[in-house]
Amino acid sequence: MSWTPPARARIQVRVDRLAHGNPGDYRNLTAGIAELRIPVGPGYRVYYTQRGKALIVLLAGVDKSTQQRDIRRALDLAQRL
């Protein structure tokens, strides 16, 4: 997947803010997985979890068109941790 420079910048800014404890627009999903919502382009998403003090980005920059598949993939990745 290739992102436009503005989309890439918005995704990076949101991940940086998340790392500093400010997730912004997000929702908790299930099994400790959360979704950052980035309202640019097709509606980019970042899926992450937390293990202890570690914040783990599972998928970054995926878009809303594959949301259900991406959530299942993020859950699978989280279970492997």
N, CA, C and O atoms as a CHARMM CRD file, in Angstrom:
* protein
*
  324
    1    1 MET  N      0.84500  -1.17100   0.00000 PROA 1      0.00000
    2    1 MET  CA     0.00000   0.00000   0.00000 PROA 1      0.00000
    3    1 MET  C      0.89000   1.23300   0.00000 PROA 1      0.00000
    4    1 MET  O      1.87400   1.29700   0.73700 PROA 1      0.00000
    5    2 SER  N      0.54700   2.19800  -0.81600 PROA 2      0.00000
    6    2 SER  CA     1.31900   3.44000  -0.79700 PROA 2      0.00000
    7    2 SER  C      0.39800   4.57300  -0.37200 PROA 2      0.00000
    8    2 SER  O     -0.75000   4.66300  -0.80600 PROA 2      0.00000
    9    3 TRP  N      0.92000   5.41800   0.47300 PROA 3      0.00000
   10    3 TRP  CA     0.15400   6.54700   0.98800 PROA 3      0.00000
   11    3 TRP  C      0.65800   7.82000   0.33800 PROA 3      0.00000
   12    3 TRP  O      1.81500   7.90400  -0.07500 PROA 3      0.00000
   13    4 THR  N     -0.20800   8.80100   0.25300 PROA 4      0.00000
   14    4 THR  CA     0.22600  10.11700  -0.19900 PROA 4      0.00000
   15    4 THR  C      1.07500  10.72200   0.91500 PROA 4      0.00000
   16    4 THR  O      0.92400  10.33100   2.07300 PROA 4      0.00000
   17    5 PRO  N      1.95200  11.65300   0.60300 PROA 5      0.00000
   18    5 PRO  CA     2.75100  12.28300   1.66400 PROA 5      0.00000
   19    5 PRO  C      1.90400  12.88000   2.79700 PROA 5      0.00000
   20    5 PRO  O      2.27800  12.72300   3.95900 PROA 5      0.00000
   21    6 PRO  N      0.77500  13.56200   2.51300 PROA 6      0.00000
   22    6 PRO  CA    -0.03100  14.07200   3.62700 PROA 6      0.00000
   23    6 PRO  C     -0.61800  12.95000   4.49300 PROA 6      0.00000
   24    6 PRO  O     -0.68000  13.07900   5.71600 PROA 6      0.00000
   25    7 ALA  N     -1.04700  11.85300   3.86200 PROA 7      0.00000
   26    7 ALA  CA    -1.59400  10.73100   4.62300 PROA 7      0.00000
   27    7 ALA  C     -0.50700  10.10000   5.48400 PROA 7      0.00000
   28    7 ALA  O     -0.73700   9.80900   6.65800 PROA 7      0.00000
   29    8 ARG  N      0.66000   9.88900   4.91600 PROA 8      0.00000
   30    8 ARG  CA     1.78600   9.31700   5.66100 PROA 8      0.00000
   31    8 ARG  C      2.11400  10.18400   6.87500 PROA 8      0.00000
   32    8 ARG  O      2.36100   9.66800   7.96500 PROA 8      0.00000
   33    9 ALA  N      2.11600  11.49900   6.68300 PROA 9      0.00000
   34    9 ALA  CA     2.41800  12.42000   7.78200 PROA 9      0.00000
   35    9 ALA  C      1.35400  12.33900   8.86800 PROA 9      0.00000
   36    9 ALA  O      1.68900  12.33800  10.05300 PROA 9      0.00000
   37   10 ARG  N      0.07900  12.27100   8.49000 PROA 10     0.00000
   38   10 ARG  CA    -0.99800  12.19800   9.48600 PROA 10     0.00000
   39   10 ARG  C     -0.92300  10.90200  10.28300 PROA 10     0.00000
   40   10 ARG  O     -1.13000  10.90500  11.49700 PROA 10     0.00000
   41   11 ILE  N     -0.63000   9.79600   9.60800 PROA 11     0.00000
   42   11 ILE  CA    -0.50000   8.51100  10.30100 PROA 11     0.00000
   43   11 ILE  C      0.66000   8.57700  11.28700 PROA 11     0.00000
   44   11 ILE  O      0.52000   8.14800  12.43300 PROA 11     0.00000
   45   12 GLN  N      1.79000   9.10200  10.86200 PROA 12     0.00000
   46   12 GLN  CA     2.96700   9.19500  11.73300 PROA 12     0.00000
   47   12 GLN  C      2.70100  10.09000  12.93800 PROA 12     0.00000
   48   12 GLN  O      3.09700   9.75700  14.05500 PROA 12     0.00000
   49   13 VAL  N      2.03900  11.21100  12.72400 PROA 13     0.00000
   50   13 VAL  CA     1.71700  12.11500  13.83700 PROA 13     0.00000
   51   13 VAL  C      0.83900  11.40500  14.85600 PROA 13     0.00000
   52   13 VAL  O      1.05600  11.53900  16.06000 PROA 13     0.00000
   53   14 ARG  N     -0.14500  10.65400  14.38900 PROA 14     0.00000
   54   14 ARG  CA    -1.04400   9.95600  15.32000 PROA 14     0.00000
   55   14 ARG  C     -0.31600   8.87500  16.09800 PROA 14     0.00000
   56   14 ARG  O     -0.56600   8.70600  17.29200 PROA 14     0.00000
   57   15 VAL  N      0.57600   8.14100  15.45200 PROA 15     0.00000
   58   15 VAL  CA     1.35200   7.11800  16.16300 PROA 15     0.00000
   59   15 VAL  C      2.27300   7.78800  17.18500 PROA 15     0.00000
   60   15 VAL  O      2.42200   7.28700  18.29900 PROA 15     0.00000
   61   16 ASP  N      2.88300   8.90000  16.82200 PROA 16     0.00000
   62   16 ASP  CA     3.73400   9.63600  17.76600 PROA 16     0.00000
   63   16 ASP  C      2.93000  10.11800  18.96800 PROA 16     0.00000
   64   16 ASP  O      3.38700   9.99900  20.10500 PROA 16     0.00000
   65   17 ARG  N      1.74100  10.66000  18.72900 PROA 17     0.00000
   66   17 ARG  CA     0.89300  11.12500  19.83700 PROA 17     0.00000
   67   17 ARG  C      0.48100   9.95600  20.72400 PROA 17     0.00000
   68   17 ARG  O      0.45800  10.07400  21.94900 PROA 17     0.00000
   69   18 LEU  N      0.16100   8.83900  20.10500 PROA 18     0.00000
   70   18 LEU  CA    -0.20000   7.64600  20.86300 PROA 18     0.00000
   71   18 LEU  C      0.94100   7.24100  21.78500 PROA 18     0.00000
   72   18 LEU  O      0.71400   6.90000  22.94600 PROA 18     0.00000
   73   19 ALA  N      2.15500   7.27700  21.27900 PROA 19     0.00000
   74   19 ALA  CA     3.33000   6.90900  22.07700 PROA 19     0.00000
   75   19 ALA  C      3.50700   7.82700  23.28100 PROA 19     0.00000
   76   19 ALA  O      4.12400   7.44200  24.27400 PROA 19     0.00000
   77   20 HSD  N      2.96400   9.04300  23.19100 PROA 20     0.00000
   78   20 HSD  CA     3.06100   9.99400  24.30100 PROA 20     0.00000
   79   20 HSD  C      1.78000  10.04600  25.13300 PROA 20     0.00000
   80   20 HSD  O      1.58100  10.97900  25.91000 PROA 20     0.00000
   81   21 GLY  N      0.91500   9.04600  24.97000 PROA 21     0.00000
   82   21 GLY  CA    -0.27400   8.93100  25.80500 PROA 21     0.00000
   83   21 GLY  C     -1.49200   9.70200  25.33600 PROA 21     0.00000
   84   21 GLY  O     -2.45700   9.83600  26.08900 PROA 21     0.00000
   85   22 ASN  N     -1.47600  10.21300  24.11500 PROA 22     0.00000
   86   22 ASN  CA    -2.60300  10.97900  23.59300 PROA 22     0.00000
   87   22 ASN  C     -3.14200  10.30800  22.32500 PROA 22     0.00000
   88   22 ASN  O     -2.74800  10.68200  21.22000 PROA 22     0.00000
   89   23 PRO  N     -4.03500   9.32500  22.46800 PROA 23     0.00000
   90   23 PRO  CA    -4.50200   8.61100  21.28600 PROA 23     0.00000
   91   23 PRO  C     -5.43500   9.41600  20.38100 PROA 23     0.00000
   92   23 PRO  O     -5.57900   9.08300  19.20500 PROA 23     0.00000
   93   24 GLY  N     -6.06300  10.45400  20.89600 PROA 24     0.00000
   94   24 GLY  CA    -6.99600  11.21500  20.06300 PROA 24     0.00000
   95   24 GLY  C     -8.22800  10.38900  19.74700 PROA 24     0.00000
   96   24 GLY  O     -8.76600   9.72700  20.63500 PROA 24     0.00000
   97   25 ASP  N     -8.68600  10.41000  18.50600 PROA 25     0.00000
   98   25 ASP  CA    -9.89000   9.69700  18.08500 PROA 25     0.00000
   99   25 ASP  C     -9.58100   8.20500  17.98800 PROA 25     0.00000
  100   25 ASP  O     -8.88400   7.75700  17.07700 PROA 25     0.00000
  101   26 TYR  N    -10.11100   7.44900  18.94200 PROA 26     0.00000
  102   26 TYR  CA    -9.88000   6.00300  18.95000 PROA 26     0.00000
  103   26 TYR  C    -11.10600   5.30800  19.51200 PROA 26     0.00000
  104   26 TYR  O    -12.00200   5.94900  20.06100 PROA 26     0.00000
  105   27 ARG  N    -11.13700   3.99100  19.37100 PROA 27     0.00000
  106   27 ARG  CA   -12.16600   3.20000  20.04200 PROA 27     0.00000
  107   27 ARG  C    -11.55200   1.88100  20.47400 PROA 27     0.00000
  108   27 ARG  O    -10.70600   1.30800  19.78700 PROA 27     0.00000
  109   28 ASN  N    -12.00100   1.41700  21.63000 PROA 28     0.00000
  110   28 ASN  CA   -11.59600   0.10400  22.10300 PROA 28     0.00000
  111   28 ASN  C    -12.42300  -0.93200  21.35800 PROA 28     0.00000
  112   28 ASN  O    -13.63100  -0.76700  21.18900 PROA 28     0.00000
  113   29 LEU  N    -11.77400  -1.98800  20.91800 PROA 29     0.00000
  114   29 LEU  CA   -12.48000  -3.02800  20.18400 PROA 29     0.00000
  115   29 LEU  C    -12.75000  -4.20400  21.10900 PROA 29     0.00000
  116   29 LEU  O    -13.73100  -4.19000  21.85300 PROA 29     0.00000
  117   30 THR  N    -11.91700  -5.19700  21.07500 PROA 30     0.00000
  118   30 THR  CA   -12.10100  -6.38700  21.88500 PROA 30     0.00000
  119   30 THR  C    -10.74100  -6.97500  22.22000 PROA 30     0.00000
  120   30 THR  O     -9.76400  -6.73200  21.51200 PROA 30     0.00000
  121   31 ALA  N    -10.67600  -7.73600  23.28000 PROA 31     0.00000
  122   31 ALA  CA    -9.45500  -8.45200  23.66600 PROA 31     0.00000
  123   31 ALA  C     -8.23900  -7.53700  23.76700 PROA 31     0.00000
  124   31 ALA  O     -7.12700  -7.93400  23.42000 PROA 31     0.00000
  125   32 GLY  N     -8.45600  -6.30300  24.24600 PROA 32     0.00000
  126   32 GLY  CA    -7.33600  -5.39300  24.44300 PROA 32     0.00000
  127   32 GLY  C     -6.83600  -4.69800  23.19400 PROA 32     0.00000
  128   32 GLY  O     -5.79200  -4.04700  23.22300 PROA 32     0.00000
  129   33 ILE  N     -7.56800  -4.82500  22.09400 PROA 33     0.00000
  130   33 ILE  CA    -7.19200  -4.17200  20.84000 PROA 33     0.00000
  131   33 ILE  C     -7.92900  -2.83600  20.75100 PROA 33     0.00000
  132   33 ILE  O     -9.10700  -2.74300  21.09500 PROA 33     0.00000
  133   34 ALA  N     -7.23100  -1.81500  20.29200 PROA 34     0.00000
  134   34 ALA  CA    -7.85400  -0.51200  20.06400 PROA 34     0.00000
  135   34 ALA  C     -7.54100  -0.04600  18.64800 PROA 34     0.00000
  136   34 ALA  O     -6.58100  -0.49600  18.02300 PROA 34     0.00000
  137   35 GLU  N     -8.37000   0.86000  18.16500 PROA 35     0.00000
  138   35 GLU  CA    -8.27100   1.35300  16.79400 PROA 35     0.00000
  139   35 GLU  C     -8.17000   2.87600  16.80200 PROA 35     0.00000
  140   35 GLU  O     -9.05900   3.56000  17.31000 PROA 35     0.00000
  141   36 LEU  N     -7.08900   3.40000  16.24200 PROA 36     0.00000
  142   36 LEU  CA    -6.99100   4.84000  15.99800 PROA 36     0.00000
  143   36 LEU  C     -7.68700   5.11400  14.67800 PROA 36     0.00000
  144   36 LEU  O     -7.48100   4.39300  13.70100 PROA 36     0.00000
  145   37 ARG  N     -8.50200   6.14400  14.64400 PROA 37     0.00000
  146   37 ARG  CA    -9.19300   6.51300  13.40600 PROA 37     0.00000
  147   37 ARG  C     -8.57800   7.80200  12.87700 PROA 37     0.00000
  148   37 ARG  O     -8.50300   8.80900  13.58100 PROA 37     0.00000
  149   38 ILE  N     -8.14400   7.75100  11.63300 PROA 38     0.00000
  150   38 ILE  CA    -7.46600   8.89200  11.01500 PROA 38     0.00000
  151   38 ILE  C     -8.30700   9.33100   9.81400 PROA 38     0.00000
  152   38 ILE  O     -8.31800   8.65800   8.78300 PROA 38     0.00000
  153   39 PRO  N     -9.01000  10.46100   9.94700 PROA 39     0.00000
  154   39 PRO  CA    -9.94900  10.88600   8.90400 PROA 39     0.00000
  155   39 PRO  C     -9.27900  11.59200   7.73100 PROA 39     0.00000
  156   39 PRO  O     -9.46600  12.79200   7.53200 PROA 39     0.00000
  157   40 VAL  N     -8.51300  10.85700   6.97200 PROA 40     0.00000
  158   40 VAL  CA    -7.87600  11.39000   5.76900 PROA 40     0.00000
  159   40 VAL  C     -7.96300  10.30500   4.69900 PROA 40     0.00000
  160   40 VAL  O     -7.88500   9.11700   5.01200 PROA 40     0.00000
  161   41 GLY  N     -8.12000  10.70000   3.45900 PROA 41     0.00000
  162   41 GLY  CA    -8.20400   9.72000   2.37700 PROA 41     0.00000
  163   41 GLY  C     -9.35000   8.75700   2.59900 PROA 41     0.00000
  164   41 GLY  O    -10.47000   9.18400   2.88200 PROA 41     0.00000
  165   42 PRO  N     -9.09000   7.45600   2.47600 PROA 42     0.00000
  166   42 PRO  CA   -10.14600   6.46000   2.62100 PROA 42     0.00000
  167   42 PRO  C    -10.50900   6.15300   4.07100 PROA 42     0.00000
  168   42 PRO  O    -11.31400   5.25500   4.31700 PROA 42     0.00000
  169   43 GLY  N     -9.94200   6.86800   5.02900 PROA 43     0.00000
  170   43 GLY  CA   -10.21400   6.60200   6.44300 PROA 43     0.00000
  171   43 GLY  C     -9.22100   5.59700   6.98900 PROA 43     0.00000
  172   43 GLY  O     -9.56500   4.43600   7.20800 PROA 43     0.00000
  173   44 TYR  N     -8.00000   6.03200   7.20800 PROA 44     0.00000
  174   44 TYR  CA    -6.94300   5.13000   7.66300 PROA 44     0.00000
  175   44 TYR  C     -7.13700   4.72000   9.11200 PROA 44     0.00000
  176   44 TYR  O     -7.74600   5.44200   9.90100 PROA 44     0.00000
  177   45 ARG  N     -6.61000   3.54800   9.44900 PROA 45     0.00000
  178   45 ARG  CA    -6.71200   2.98200  10.78900 PROA 45     0.00000
  179   45 ARG  C     -5.34400   2.49500  11.24100 PROA 45     0.00000
  180   45 ARG  O     -4.50500   2.09100  10.43600 PROA 45     0.00000
  181   46 VAL  N     -5.14300   2.54500  12.56800 PROA 46     0.00000
  182   46 VAL  CA    -3.97100   1.95300  13.21000 PROA 46     0.00000
  183   46 VAL  C     -4.51700   1.09400  14.33800 PROA 46     0.00000
  184   46 VAL  O     -5.27300   1.58400  15.17700 PROA 46     0.00000
  185   47 TYR  N     -4.14700  -0.17800  14.37100 PROA 47     0.00000
  186   47 TYR  CA    -4.59200  -1.09100  15.42100 PROA 47     0.00000
  187   47 TYR  C     -3.42800  -1.34800  16.35900 PROA 47     0.00000
  188   47 TYR  O     -2.30400  -1.60000  15.92500 PROA 47     0.00000
  189   48 TYR  N     -3.71500  -1.28100  17.66200 PROA 48     0.00000
  190   48 TYR  CA    -2.64900  -1.42800  18.64400 PROA 48     0.00000
  191   48 TYR  C     -3.17000  -2.10800  19.90100 PROA 48     0.00000
  192   48 TYR  O     -4.37600  -2.23200  20.11300 PROA 48     0.00000
  193   49 THR  N     -2.23200  -2.54000  20.72300 PROA 49     0.00000
  194   49 THR  CA    -2.53700  -3.13300  22.01600 PROA 49     0.00000
  195   49 THR  C     -1.46100  -2.70000  22.99700 PROA 49     0.00000
  196   49 THR  O     -0.45700  -2.09900  22.61700 PROA 49     0.00000
  197   50 GLN  N     -1.68400  -3.01000  24.24400 PROA 50     0.00000
  198   50 GLN  CA    -0.69200  -2.68400  25.26200 PROA 50     0.00000
  199   50 GLN  C     -0.42300  -3.93400  26.08700 PROA 50     0.00000
  200   50 GLN  O     -1.34600  -4.64000  26.49300 PROA 50     0.00000
  201   51 ARG  N      0.83800  -4.18800  26.32400 PROA 51     0.00000
  202   51 ARG  CA     1.27400  -5.30500  27.16700 PROA 51     0.00000
  203   51 ARG  C      2.15700  -4.71100  28.24600 PROA 51     0.00000
  204   51 ARG  O      3.28800  -4.30700  27.97500 PROA 51     0.00000
  205   52 GLY  N      1.64700  -4.65700  29.46900 PROA 52     0.00000
  206   52 GLY  CA     2.39100  -3.97900  30.52900 PROA 52     0.00000
  207   52 GLY  C      2.53300  -2.51800  30.16100 PROA 52     0.00000
  208   52 GLY  O      1.54300  -1.84800  29.86400 PROA 52     0.00000
  209   53 LYS  N      3.74700  -2.02400  30.17800 PROA 53     0.00000
  210   53 LYS  CA     3.99900  -0.63200  29.80200 PROA 53     0.00000
  211   53 LYS  C      4.30800  -0.47200  28.31700 PROA 53     0.00000
  212   53 LYS  O      4.45900   0.64600  27.82500 PROA 53     0.00000
  213   54 ALA  N      4.40000  -1.59100  27.60900 PROA 54     0.00000
  214   54 ALA  CA     4.74500  -1.54400  26.18000 PROA 54     0.00000
  215   54 ALA  C      3.50200  -1.32600  25.32400 PROA 54     0.00000
  216   54 ALA  O      2.49400  -2.01600  25.48000 PROA 54     0.00000
  217   55 LEU  N      3.59000  -0.36900  24.42900 PROA 55     0.00000
  218   55 LEU  CA     2.54800  -0.10000  23.45100 PROA 55     0.00000
  219   55 LEU  C      2.98000  -0.76800  22.14800 PROA 55     0.00000
  220   55 LEU  O      4.07700  -0.50800  21.65400 PROA 55     0.00000
  221   56 ILE  N      2.13200  -1.62000  21.59400 PROA 56     0.00000
  222   56 ILE  CA     2.50400  -2.40100  20.41800 PROA 56     0.00000
  223   56 ILE  C      1.55900  -2.07500  19.26400 PROA 56     0.00000
  224   56 ILE  O      0.35900  -2.33600  19.34300 PROA 56     0.00000
  225   57 VAL  N      2.10500  -1.50800  18.19800 PROA 57     0.00000
  226   57 VAL  CA     1.32200  -1.23600  16.99400 PROA 57     0.00000
  227   57 VAL  C      1.26200  -2.53500  16.19800 PROA 57     0.00000
  228   57 VAL  O      2.29100  -3.08300  15.80300 PROA 57     0.00000
  229   58 LEU  N      0.05000  -3.01700  15.97100 PROA 58     0.00000
  230   58 LEU  CA    -0.14400  -4.27900  15.26900 PROA 58     0.00000
  231   58 LEU  C     -0.26400  -4.08000  13.75900 PROA 58     0.00000
  232   58 LEU  O      0.35400  -4.80800  12.98300 PROA 58     0.00000
  233   59 LEU  N     -1.04900  -3.10600  13.35200 PROA 59     0.00000
  234   59 LEU  CA    -1.22400  -2.76200  11.93800 PROA 59     0.00000
  235   59 LEU  C     -1.31000  -1.25000  11.84800 PROA 59     0.00000
  236   59 LEU  O     -1.97700  -0.62000  12.66800 PROA 59     0.00000
  237   60 ALA  N     -0.65500  -0.66600  10.87600 PROA 60     0.00000
  238   60 ALA  CA    -0.68300   0.79500  10.73400 PROA 60     0.00000
  239   60 ALA  C     -0.97000   1.18500   9.29700 PROA 60     0.00000
  240   60 ALA  O     -0.40900   0.61100   8.36400 PROA 60     0.00000
  241   61 GLY  N     -1.84400   2.16000   9.12400 PROA 61     0.00000
  242   61 GLY  CA    -2.10100   2.70500   7.80400 PROA 61     0.00000
  243   61 GLY  C     -3.02300   1.88700   6.93000 PROA 61     0.00000
  244   61 GLY  O     -3.08700   2.11000   5.72100 PROA 61     0.00000
  245   62 VAL  N     -3.74300   0.93700   7.52100 PROA 62     0.00000
  246   62 VAL  CA    -4.73900   0.20500   6.74300 PROA 62     0.00000
  247   62 VAL  C     -5.96500   1.09800   6.61300 PROA 62     0.00000
  248   62 VAL  O     -6.11700   2.05200   7.37800 PROA 62     0.00000
  249   63 ASP  N     -6.84200   0.80400   5.65600 PROA 63     0.00000
  250   63 ASP  CA    -7.98300   1.70600   5.49500 PROA 63     0.00000
  251   63 ASP  C     -9.30900   1.01900   5.79400 PROA 63     0.00000
  252   63 ASP  O     -9.39000  -0.19900   5.94900 PROA 63     0.00000
  253   64 LYS  N    -10.32600   1.83700   5.86800 PROA 64     0.00000
  254   64 LYS  CA   -11.64400   1.38500   6.28100 PROA 64     0.00000
  255   64 LYS  C    -12.23300   0.32400   5.35000 PROA 64     0.00000
  256   64 LYS  O    -13.08600  -0.45500   5.77500 PROA 64     0.00000
  257   65 SER  N    -11.80200   0.28000   4.11300 PROA 65     0.00000
  258   65 SER  CA   -12.37600  -0.67200   3.15700 PROA 65     0.00000
  259   65 SER  C    -12.11300  -2.12500   3.54400 PROA 65     0.00000
  260   65 SER  O    -12.86000  -3.01400   3.13600 PROA 65     0.00000
  261   66 THR  N    -11.07300  -2.37700   4.32000 PROA 66     0.00000
  262   66 THR  CA   -10.73500  -3.74500   4.74600 PROA 66     0.00000
  263   66 THR  C    -10.82600  -3.88600   6.25800 PROA 66     0.00000
  264   66 THR  O    -10.14500  -4.72500   6.84900 PROA 66     0.00000
  265   67 GLN  N    -11.66400  -3.06800   6.88500 PROA 67     0.00000
  266   67 GLN  CA   -11.70800  -2.95800   8.33900 PROA 67     0.00000
  267   67 GLN  C    -11.94500  -4.29100   9.05300 PROA 67     0.00000
  268   67 GLN  O    -11.19400  -4.62700   9.96800 PROA 67     0.00000
  269   68 GLN  N    -12.95400  -5.04700   8.66800 PROA 68     0.00000
  270   68 GLN  CA   -13.25700  -6.29200   9.38000 PROA 68     0.00000
  271   68 GLN  C    -12.11000  -7.29900   9.25900 PROA 68     0.00000
  272   68 GLN  O    -11.74900  -7.95000  10.23900 PROA 68     0.00000
  273   69 ARG  N    -11.55300  -7.42200   8.08700 PROA 69     0.00000
  274   69 ARG  CA   -10.40900  -8.32500   7.89400 PROA 69     0.00000
  275   69 ARG  C     -9.21400  -7.86700   8.72300 PROA 69     0.00000
  276   69 ARG  O     -8.51800  -8.68800   9.32000 PROA 69     0.00000
  277   70 ASP  N     -8.97800  -6.56300   8.75900 PROA 70     0.00000
  278   70 ASP  CA    -7.84700  -6.02000   9.51700 PROA 70     0.00000
  279   70 ASP  C     -8.02300  -6.21700  11.01500 PROA 70     0.00000
  280   70 ASP  O     -7.05000  -6.48100  11.72200 PROA 70     0.00000
  281   71 ILE  N     -9.24400  -6.09200  11.50700 PROA 71     0.00000
  282   71 ILE  CA    -9.49500  -6.32800  12.93400 PROA 71     0.00000
  283   71 ILE  C     -9.19200  -7.77900  13.27200 PROA 71     0.00000
  284   71 ILE  O     -8.54900  -8.05900  14.28400 PROA 71     0.00000
  285   72 ARG  N     -9.64600  -8.69900  12.44000 PROA 72     0.00000
  286   72 ARG  CA    -9.34300 -10.12600  12.68200 PROA 72     0.00000
  287   72 ARG  C     -7.83600 -10.37100  12.65900 PROA 72     0.00000
  288   72 ARG  O     -7.31100 -11.12200  13.48100 PROA 72     0.00000
  289   73 ARG  N     -7.15600  -9.74500  11.72800 PROA 73     0.00000
  290   73 ARG  CA    -5.69100  -9.89400  11.62300 PROA 73     0.00000
  291   73 ARG  C     -4.99500  -9.32100  12.85700 PROA 73     0.00000
  292   73 ARG  O     -4.05900  -9.93000  13.37600 PROA 73     0.00000
  293   74 ALA  N     -5.44200  -8.15800  13.33100 PROA 74     0.00000
  294   74 ALA  CA    -4.86000  -7.55300  14.53200 PROA 74     0.00000
  295   74 ALA  C     -5.08200  -8.44800  15.74600 PROA 74     0.00000
  296   74 ALA  O     -4.18000  -8.60900  16.56800 PROA 74     0.00000
  297   75 LEU  N     -6.26700  -9.02700  15.86500 PROA 75     0.00000
  298   75 LEU  CA    -6.54000  -9.94700  16.97700 PROA 75     0.00000
  299   75 LEU  C     -5.61500 -11.15200  16.92100 PROA 75     0.00000
  300   75 LEU  O     -5.07700 -11.57500  17.94400 PROA 75     0.00000
  301   76 ASP  N     -5.43000 -11.70400  15.73100 PROA 76     0.00000
  302   76 ASP  CA    -4.53400 -12.84500  15.56200 PROA 76     0.00000
  303   76 ASP  C     -3.10500 -12.47700  15.95700 PROA 76     0.00000
  304   76 ASP  O     -2.43800 -13.23600  16.65800 PROA 76     0.00000
  305   77 LEU  N     -2.63800 -11.31700  15.50800 PROA 77     0.00000
  306   77 LEU  CA    -1.28200 -10.87700  15.86100 PROA 77     0.00000
  307   77 LEU  C     -1.14300 -10.67700  17.36800 PROA 77     0.00000
  308   77 LEU  O     -0.12700 -11.05400  17.95300 PROA 77     0.00000
  309   78 ALA  N     -2.15100 -10.08900  17.99600 PROA 78     0.00000
  310   78 ALA  CA    -2.09500  -9.84600  19.44300 PROA 78     0.00000
  311   78 ALA  C     -2.04800 -11.15600  20.21500 PROA 78     0.00000
  312   78 ALA  O     -1.35500 -11.25200  21.22700 PROA 78     0.00000
  313   79 GLN  N     -2.77100 -12.15800  19.75200 PROA 79     0.00000
  314   79 GLN  CA    -2.77500 -13.45000  20.43600 PROA 79     0.00000
  315   79 GLN  C     -1.42300 -14.14300  20.35000 PROA 79     0.00000
  316   79 GLN  O     -1.09700 -14.97200  21.19900 PROA 79     0.00000
  317   80 ARG  N     -0.64000 -13.81400  19.33900 PROA 80     0.00000
  318   80 ARG  CA     0.68000 -14.42600  19.17500 PROA 80     0.00000
  319   80 ARG  C      1.75000 -13.78400  20.05400 PROA 80     0.00000
  320   80 ARG  O      2.86100 -14.30500  20.15900 PROA 80     0.00000
  321   81 LEU  N      1.42500 -12.66000  20.68400 PROA 81     0.00000
  322   81 LEU  CA     2.41700 -11.96500  21.52400 PROA 81     0.00000
  323   81 LEU  C      2.67600 -12.73300  22.80100 PROA 81     0.00000
  324   81 LEU  O      3.47900 -12.30100  23.62800 PROA 81     0.00000
